[in-house]
């Protein structure tokens, strides 16, 4: 009975470590996505609403360097310095930006 308890403690500790690694990795990818989004909307003279960015989708894809890569889709909002909010997204594989979209708008 004592060995099962120790085994369970080790198992829970391993799960906790993997959870911490996932949280740290997810936060670092979010920060990288914020940089990409800021630079992207700056090129179109838009204001980046940085509190709006979130990871909407995570998927595993076949990678070029490694057998499996993680693809993340981040959604965020931008504004042409008025009350309009434009829906935007970007797609990252590992630390590289591979696709993006900014909702069309009319500059009035």
N, C-alpha and C positions, 0 to 999 in steps of 0.2 A: 504494500500500500504506500509506503514511503517513497519508493522509486517512481511510482506513477505521479505523485505530487511534484517531485523534482522535474520529471519530464514535462509536465504541464507548465511549470514555471519557465523552463527553457523555451518551450514552444511559444508561450505568450511574450516572452522577451524578444524572440526572433520576429514575431508579428509586429511588435511595437517598433523595433528597429527599422523594419521595412516600411512601416507607416511614416516614420520620421524622414526616411530617405525620400519617399514619395512626396511629402509635403515640401521639403526643401527644394527638390527638383522642380516641382510644379510652380513654386514661387519664383525660382530663377527663370523659368521659361516665360512666366507672365511678365517679368521685368524686361526680358529681351523683346517680347511682343510689344510692350509699351514703347520701347525705343523705336522699333520698326514703325509702329503706328504714328508716333510723333513726327518722325522724319517724312513719312508718306503724306500726311495731311499738310505739313509745312510746305511741301512742294506745290500744293494746290491752294495755298493761302487760306487754309481753314484752321479753325481752333480745335485742338484735340481735347476731348472731354475724358481725361485719363481715369476718372473714377468709374467710368462706364465699361471698361474692358473686362471681358470674362471669357474663359475657355468654354466654348459651346460643344465641342466634339473632340474626342481623342480616338484615333484608330491606328491599327498596326498595318504597315504597308511593306512591300518588298523594297529593301534598300539597295543602293548601289555599292556602298562601302561595306555594309554589314547585311546579314541575311534579313533582318527585320529592323525597321525604323519606326519611330513614333511620329505620327502626323497630328498636329493640333490645329484646330480652327478657333480663332479668337474673334469675337464680335465686339464692336465698340461704336461710339457715336462721335461725330465731328459736327462742327457748326461754322457756317460762313459769317460769324460775328453778329448774329441776330438770334431770334428765337427759334429758328429752324434747326432741327436735329436730323442729321443725315446718318442712316444706318450704313455701317462699313464692316468689312471683315478682312482678315488676313489669314493665310495658311502657312504654317511653319512645319518643316521636317527637320528634326533635331534643332539646330540653331540657325537654320537658313530659311529666309522668306522665299516661298515658291509661288504664291498667288495672292492677289488682293482685289478688293472691290470697294469703290466709293460710290454711294448713291448719286445719280446725276442731280444737278440743281441749277437754277438760273440765278445769276448774279444780278441783283436789282439795284 
